[in-house]
């Protein structure tokens, strides 16, 4: 008798736990298809507007609207975004991609801007370093009589001072 009541005490919480788990699993929605912008942000509109497919400015775009509808349908059918992009590349070529692939010759489009930026920074460093060296070679101008002067400089300065005094006397 005691054995049956222990079993009943164990079965009731177990059934409650199973019921809660089943209800939770039923409440979880099925995984929704990704948004079409996941694909259309990576593709260019081929109507001639040179815009990403998502941002095509034309209201009645002859190429963009059917492409967006095709993307949405394929995503709803469960196709992966990468597979859809590969289909567009197979059909229209790499010109349909919003950014170049990171392989082969297209790798230059990813590397060259950084190389140019680094080379420009290095060149700028050397130009500024050259300017600062040139500036340090020039002696700063100071007040008259504070720089050590040679005899010829001192004599020339004395002559100038004498001329200025003579001119001032004649001016009075």
C-alpha positions in Angstrom: 0.0 0.0 0.0 2.8 2.3 0.9 4.5 1.5 -2.4 1.4 2.6 -4.5 1.2 6.0 -2.7 4.9 6.6 -3.3 4.4 5.9 -7.0 1.5 8.2 -7.2 3.5 10.9 -5.5 6.2 10.5 -8.1 4.0 10.2 -11.2 1.9 13.3 -10.6 4.9 15.8 -10.6 6.4 13.9 -13.6 3.2 14.2 -15.6 3.0 17.9 -14.7 6.6 18.5 -15.8 6.0 16.7 -19.1 2.8 18.7 -19.7 4.7 22.0 -19.1 7.5 20.9 -21.5 5.1 20.0 -24.2 3.3 23.3 -23.9 6.6 25.3 -24.0 7.7 23.4 -27.1 4.3 24.1 -28.8 4.5 27.8 -27.9 7.9 28.3 -29.5 7.3 29.6 -33.0 8.8 27.9 -36.0 12.0 29.6 -37.1 11.0 32.4 -39.5 12.7 32.9 -42.8 15.4 35.6 -42.8 14.5 39.1 -43.9 14.9 39.7 -47.7 17.3 42.6 -46.9 19.9 40.0 -45.7 20.3 39.1 -49.4 19.3 42.3 -51.1 21.9 44.3 -49.1 24.6 42.3 -50.7 23.4 42.7 -54.3 23.4 45.7 -56.7 20.3 46.8 -58.6 21.0 46.3 -62.3 18.5 48.9 -63.6 21.4 51.4 -64.0 20.9 53.4 -60.8 24.2 52.1 -59.2 22.5 51.5 -55.9 22.3 48.5 -53.6 19.2 46.5 -54.4 17.6 47.4 -51.0 18.0 51.1 -51.7 17.0 51.4 -55.3 15.4 54.8 -55.7 13.0 53.9 -58.5 9.4 53.3 -57.6 8.7 51.0 -60.5 12.1 49.5 -61.0 11.9 46.9 -63.8 14.8 44.9 -62.4 14.7 45.5 -58.7 11.1 44.7 -57.9 11.1 41.2 -59.5 14.5 40.5 -57.9 13.2 41.4 -54.5 10.1 39.3 -55.0 12.3 36.3 -56.1 14.5 36.7 -53.1 11.5 36.8 -50.7 10.0 33.7 -52.4 13.2 31.7 -52.2 13.8 32.6 -48.6 10.2 31.6 -47.7 10.9 28.2 -49.4 13.8 27.8 -47.0 16.7 28.5 -49.2 19.8 29.9 -47.5 20.8 33.5 -48.3 24.3 32.4 -49.5 22.7 30.0 -52.0 20.4 32.8 -53.4 23.4 35.1 -53.8 25.3 32.4 -55.6 22.3 31.9 -58.0 22.3 35.7 -58.8 26.1 35.6 -59.4 25.7 32.6 -61.7 23.0 34.3 -63.6 24.3 37.9 -63.8 28.0 37.6 -63.0 30.0 39.3 -60.3 28.7 42.7 -61.3 25.6 42.0 -59.3 27.6 41.8 -56.0 27.6 45.0 -53.9 31.2 44.3 -52.8 33.9 42.4 -54.6 34.7 38.9 -53.5 37.9 38.5 -51.4 39.6 36.2 -53.8 41.9 36.5 -56.8 42.3 39.8 -58.6 39.4 41.3 -56.5 41.6 41.0 -53.5 43.4 44.1 -54.7 40.2 46.1 -54.2 40.4 45.2 -50.5 44.1 45.6 -50.0 45.1 48.7 -52.1 43.2 51.3 -50.1 45.0 50.3 -46.9 48.4 50.1 -48.6 47.8 53.6 -50.1 46.7 54.9 -46.6 49.8 53.5 -44.9 52.1 54.8 -47.7 50.6 58.2 -47.4 51.1 58.3 -43.6 54.8 57.2 -44.1 55.3 59.9 -46.7 53.7 62.5 -44.5 55.9 61.5 -41.6 59.1 62.0 -43.8 57.9 65.4 -45.1 57.2 66.7 -41.6 60.5 65.3 -40.4 62.3 67.1 -43.2 60.6 70.4 -42.4 61.5 70.1 -38.8 65.1 69.4 -39.5 65.3 72.3 -41.9 63.7 74.6 -39.3 66.2 73.5 -36.6 69.1 74.5 -38.9 67.9 78.1 -39.1 69.1 80.2 -36.1 66.4 82.2 -34.5 66.5 86.0 -34.8 67.2 87.7 -31.5 67.6 91.2 -30.2 70.6 93.2 -31.5 73.7 92.7 -29.4 72.7 89.4 -27.9 74.1 87.1 -30.6 77.9 86.6 -30.6 79.1 88.7 -33.4 82.3 88.8 -35.4 84.3 92.0 -35.7 83.0 92.7 -39.2 79.4 92.3 -38.0 80.0 94.5 -35.1 81.7 97.2 -37.2 78.8 97.1 -39.8 76.4 97.4 -36.9 78.3 100.4 -35.5 78.2 102.1 -38.9 74.5 101.6 -39.2 73.9 103.0 -35.7 76.1 106.0 -36.6 74.2 106.6 -39.8 70.9 106.5 -38.0 72.1 109.0 -35.4 73.3 111.3 -38.1 70.0 111.1 -39.9 68.1 111.8 -36.7 70.3 114.9 -36.0 69.6 116.2 -39.6 65.9 115.5 -39.1 65.7 117.8 -36.1 
